Amino acid sequence: MTDALDARHALDRWNAVLQLYGQVASRLHTLLDAAHGLGLTEFLALRALATHAQPHMRIQQLASHLGLSHSATSRLVARLEQTGSLRRYECATDRRGMYTELTAAGREKFVAADASYGHAVTEMMSSSAARELFAKLAPRKRAVSKPAARRRGLPPR
């Protein structure tokens, strides 16, 4: 019975995470689009490149970072390249590999959008919905029988 309760609790916690993520992602997408002309995934791509240890990133590495397929990432990079935010180029040692990096315009767009993003995430993570989620994510306390509590020196529940 305990395993079934643990599994149910894990599923409840996961569903709460998905619900909050969906709400936050939707609000961020709306904010970034209205204020900066960027979708959430486009912003996250700029953020990945801006915070990467090297000035460029292989497209397959960006795909992995964003959790997108290679073809979806290629389309995303093409859109950002058309807006002047990124540039693509072939890997010098492996002609199959493509790199992408931020342009100066892309870095400026990222910096402006990152301030909005950071403010919005901070606000949303301190909301009552987020606090409720964090309470659901807290480890479930197991009831301790009175004899076991006495043996462990704990107050009975």
Protein Blocks (a to p, Z undefined) as FASTA:
>chain_A
ZZmmmmmmmmmmmmmmmmmmmmmmmmmmmmmmmmnopafklmmmmmmmmmpmbfbdcfkl
mmmmnopafklmmmmmmmmmmnopaccdddfklmkbccddddfklmmmmmmmmmmmmmmm
mmmmmmmklmmmmmmmpccdddddfklmmmnopacZZ
